[in-house]
Amino acid sequence: MFTIAVFLRVLCGQALSIWPALPEMASPYLETYTGQHVFYDKSVGACIARMIRAGWCPNLITEPMMHSFGNLGVLSHLARLPPPVLNTPDEHRNCTTSSCTIHNIADARAYRASHVHPTCRCEHITPPLDEVARLLSTHTEYNDDGPIPVMVFDGSTLQVATAVEGSYLAISHVWADGLGSTTEVGLPRCQVARLASLAQRLVPETGAFWVDSLCIPRAVDLRKQAIRRMARTYENAGAVLVFDESIRAYCSRSILCLAPIPFCRVM
């Protein structure tokens, strides 16, 4: 069905370009072009089925997302792309359209942040908890416009500063990739040094960075205050860097890495 639909779309498109004045030429073309027709719907289903057999995560290629492209040519291209694989070809076998299981943390109590290199055994370092708590405790009852704590690493210790709009790096990441933590626990020194190095490159005027693993404490009240300021944290950042091993795995073998696309940088 998918192959026939793509073939008919090409034929109908050619016919429409030759006889644009004939009203009966437009209808067949639309049947293979928009998501409002059964031909397109069936093609989307066939594309999803093929991609799942190839190892794609069902949570990534849901019907609403695939329908949003509205173009069989794009779907045809997507159906031929290899899935990003982190560990094994069948790693998404237990995933559903509502969740990706490889991002789940099976035992939160046993979770430990990873080192930059598997052989590294450097110590964890933490920022001053009282400084983070002081900034997060500064707020009004009805309008939480309090200060946002950010980190500055001098090569030895972590220092807490107040975020200034446009002058810090905000880091987003997936905890399952090994960078999760809280202010009280901190991160391995090697990870802190890596984040600080990236911040120095992207916001060289301050080298300051925000990451939940260091800037959000475990204490419930402080955690709530930090989460309430999350949208403003990313909105006011001078740059936002996304760490995602799925994107990294795909981009590391993709020609897209040759293009200046920020989210495809392999950091």
C-alpha positions as CSV (number, residue, x, y, z in Angstrom):
1,M,0.0,0.0,0.0
2,F,2.8,2.4,0.9
3,T,4.8,1.7,-2.3
4,I,1.7,2.1,-4.4
5,A,0.7,5.3,-2.7
6,V,4.2,6.8,-3.3
7,F,4.1,5.7,-6.9
8,L,0.6,7.1,-7.5
9,R,1.6,10.4,-5.8
10,V,4.4,10.8,-8.4
11,L,2.1,10.0,-11.3
12,C,-0.7,12.2,-10.0
13,G,1.7,15.1,-9.4
14,Q,2.9,14.8,-13.0
15,A,-0.6,14.7,-14.3
16,L,-1.6,17.7,-12.2
17,S,1.4,19.7,-13.6
18,I,0.4,18.8,-17.2
19,W,-3.4,19.4,-16.8
20,P,-3.7,21.8,-13.9
21,A,-7.0,23.2,-15.1
22,L,-8.8,19.9,-14.9
23,P,-10.5,19.6,-11.5
24,E,-10.4,15.8,-11.5
25,M,-6.6,15.9,-11.5
26,A,-6.4,17.5,-8.0
27,S,-8.5,15.0,-6.1
28,P,-6.3,11.9,-6.7
29,Y,-3.2,13.9,-5.9
30,L,-4.7,15.0,-2.5
31,E,-5.6,11.4,-1.8
32,T,-1.9,10.6,-1.6
33,Y,-0.8,13.8,0.0
34,T,-2.8,14.9,3.0
35,G,-3.5,13.0,6.3
36,Q,-7.2,13.5,5.8
37,H,-7.5,10.6,3.4
38,V,-7.5,6.9,3.9
39,F,-4.7,6.3,1.4
40,Y,-2.4,8.5,3.4
41,D,-3.6,6.9,6.7
42,K,-2.8,3.4,5.5
43,S,0.6,4.6,4.3
44,V,1.5,6.0,7.7
45,G,0.5,2.7,9.3
46,A,2.7,0.8,6.9
47,C,5.6,3.1,7.5
48,I,5.4,2.8,11.3
49,A,5.2,-1.0,11.1
50,R,8.3,-1.1,8.9
51,M,10.2,1.2,11.2
52,I,9.2,-0.8,14.4
53,R,10.4,-4.0,12.7
54,A,13.7,-2.3,12.0
55,G,14.1,-1.5,15.7
56,W,12.7,2.0,16.1
57,C,11.1,2.9,19.4
58,P,7.2,3.1,19.2
59,N,7.3,6.1,21.6
60,L,9.2,8.0,19.0
61,I,7.2,7.2,15.9
62,T,3.7,7.6,17.1
63,E,0.9,8.1,14.6
64,P,0.3,11.8,15.5
65,M,4.0,12.5,15.0
66,M,4.2,10.7,11.7
67,H,1.0,12.3,10.5
68,S,2.5,15.7,11.2
69,F,4.8,15.4,8.2
70,G,1.9,15.4,5.8
71,N,4.1,14.2,2.9
72,L,4.6,10.7,1.6
73,G,8.0,11.6,0.2
74,V,9.2,12.4,3.7
75,L,7.6,9.2,5.2
76,S,9.3,7.2,2.5
77,H,12.7,8.6,3.5
78,L,12.0,8.1,7.2
79,A,11.0,4.4,6.6
80,R,14.5,3.8,5.2
81,L,16.5,5.4,8.0
82,P,18.2,3.1,10.5
83,P,17.2,3.6,14.1
84,P,19.6,5.0,16.7
85,V,21.0,2.1,18.6
86,L,22.7,2.5,22.0
87,N,23.3,-1.1,23.1
88,T,21.4,-3.8,21.2
89,P,19.2,-3.8,18.1
90,D,16.2,-5.0,20.1
91,E,16.5,-2.6,23.0
92,H,13.1,-1.1,22.3
93,R,11.2,-4.4,22.3
94,N,9.4,-3.6,25.6
95,C,8.6,0.1,24.7
96,T,5.1,1.3,24.0
97,T,3.7,4.4,22.3
98,S,3.3,6.0,25.7
99,S,6.8,5.3,27.1
100,C,10.4,4.4,26.2
101,T,11.6,1.8,28.7
102,I,15.3,2.3,28.1
103,H,15.0,5.7,29.8
104,N,13.4,4.2,32.9
105,I,15.5,3.8,36.0
106,A,14.8,0.4,37.4
107,D,16.1,1.0,40.9
108,A,16.3,4.7,41.9
109,R,17.9,3.8,45.2
110,A,20.8,2.1,43.5
111,Y,21.3,4.9,40.9
112,R,24.8,6.4,40.6
113,A,26.0,9.1,38.3
114,S,28.4,7.8,35.6
115,H,32.0,9.0,35.1
116,V,33.1,10.4,31.8
117,H,35.2,7.3,31.2
118,P,34.3,3.9,32.6
119,T,37.7,3.5,34.2
120,C,37.6,6.8,36.1
121,R,37.3,6.6,39.8
122,C,37.4,10.3,40.7
123,E,35.5,11.6,43.8
124,H,32.2,13.4,43.8
125,I,32.2,17.1,44.4
126,T,29.2,19.1,45.7
127,P,28.3,22.8,45.7
128,P,27.6,24.6,48.9
129,L,24.1,23.5,49.8
130,D,23.4,26.5,52.0
131,E,24.1,28.9,49.1
132,V,21.8,27.0,46.8
133,A,19.1,26.8,49.5
134,R,19.4,30.5,50.3
135,L,18.8,31.5,46.6
136,L,15.9,29.0,46.2
137,S,14.3,30.2,49.4
138,T,14.1,33.8,48.1
139,H,10.6,34.0,46.6
140,T,7.2,35.7,47.0
141,E,4.1,33.8,47.9
142,Y,2.1,34.3,44.7
143,N,4.8,35.1,42.1
144,D,7.9,33.0,42.2
145,D,10.4,35.3,40.5
146,G,13.3,34.5,42.9
147,P,16.9,34.0,41.9
148,I,18.2,31.0,40.0
149,P,21.4,29.4,41.3
150,V,24.1,28.5,38.7
151,M,27.5,26.8,39.1
152,V,31.0,28.1,38.4
153,F,33.9,25.6,38.6
154,D,37.4,27.0,39.2
155,G,39.1,23.7,38.6
156,S,39.0,22.7,42.3
157,T,35.7,23.6,43.9
158,L,32.2,24.5,42.8
159,Q,31.0,28.0,43.6
160,V,27.3,29.1,43.5
161,A,26.4,32.3,41.7
162,T,23.1,34.1,40.9
163,A,22.0,33.6,37.3
164,V,22.2,36.7,35.1
165,E,19.9,36.6,32.1
166,G,21.9,35.5,28.9
167,S,25.1,34.8,30.7
168,Y,24.9,31.1,31.7
169,L,24.6,27.7,30.0
170,A,21.5,25.6,30.8
171,I,22.0,21.8,30.4
172,S,19.2,19.4,29.7
173,H,19.9,15.6,30.0
174,V,18.3,12.2,30.4
175,W,19.0,10.7,33.9
176,A,19.2,7.2,32.4
177,D,22.3,8.4,30.5
178,G,24.1,8.7,33.8
179,L,24.3,12.4,34.7
180,G,21.5,12.5,37.3
181,S,22.0,13.6,40.9
182,T,21.0,16.2,43.4
183,T,22.8,19.2,45.1
184,E,23.5,17.1,48.2
185,V,25.1,14.2,46.3
186,G,26.9,16.2,43.5
187,L,28.6,14.7,40.5
188,P,31.9,13.1,39.7
189,R,34.7,15.6,39.3
190,C,35.3,14.5,35.8
191,Q,31.7,15.3,34.8
192,V,31.8,18.7,36.5
193,A,35.0,19.5,34.6
194,R,33.4,18.5,31.3
195,L,30.3,20.6,31.9
196,A,32.4,23.6,33.0
197,S,34.6,23.2,29.9
198,L,31.5,23.3,27.7
199,A,30.1,26.3,29.5
200,Q,33.4,28.1,29.0
201,R,33.1,27.5,25.3
202,L,29.5,28.5,24.9
203,V,29.3,31.3,27.5
204,P,32.9,32.4,27.8
205,E,32.2,35.6,29.6
206,T,31.2,33.8,32.8
207,G,31.6,30.0,32.3
208,A,28.5,29.6,34.5
209,F,26.1,26.7,34.0
210,W,22.9,25.3,35.3
211,V,22.1,21.6,35.6
212,D,19.5,20.0,37.8
213,S,22.0,17.5,39.2
214,L,23.8,20.3,41.0
215,C,21.2,23.1,41.2
216,I,18.2,21.2,42.5
217,P,18.4,19.8,46.0
218,R,16.7,16.7,47.3
219,A,14.8,18.6,50.0
220,V,11.1,18.7,49.0
221,D,10.4,22.4,49.6
222,L,13.6,23.6,47.8
223,R,13.0,21.1,45.0
224,K,9.5,22.6,44.4
225,Q,10.9,26.1,44.2
226,A,13.6,25.0,41.7
227,I,11.1,23.2,39.5
228,R,8.7,26.3,39.5
229,R,11.6,28.3,38.1
230,M,12.5,25.7,35.5
231,A,10.8,27.4,32.5
232,R,12.5,30.7,33.3
233,T,15.8,28.9,33.8
234,Y,15.9,27.7,30.2
235,E,14.2,30.8,28.8
236,N,16.9,33.2,30.3
237,A,19.9,31.0,29.5
238,G,22.5,32.3,27.0
239,A,22.6,28.9,25.5
240,V,20.9,25.5,26.1
241,L,22.8,22.2,25.6
242,V,21.0,18.9,25.3
243,F,22.8,15.7,26.3
244,D,21.0,12.7,24.9
245,E,22.8,9.5,24.0
246,S,20.1,8.5,21.5
247,I,20.7,11.7,19.5
248,R,24.5,11.3,20.0
249,A,24.4,7.7,18.8
250,Y,22.5,8.7,15.7
251,C,24.5,11.8,14.9
252,S,27.9,10.0,15.4
253,R,27.2,8.0,12.2
254,S,25.2,10.6,10.3
255,I,26.3,13.1,7.7
256,L,24.2,15.6,9.7
257,C,27.2,16.0,12.0
258,L,29.0,17.8,9.3
259,A,26.4,20.6,9.3
260,P,26.2,23.3,11.9
261,I,23.2,21.9,13.8
262,P,23.7,22.6,17.6
263,F,21.7,19.7,18.8
264,C,23.7,17.3,16.7
265,R,27.0,18.2,18.2
266,V,28.7,15.1,19.7
267,M,29.9,16.5,23.1
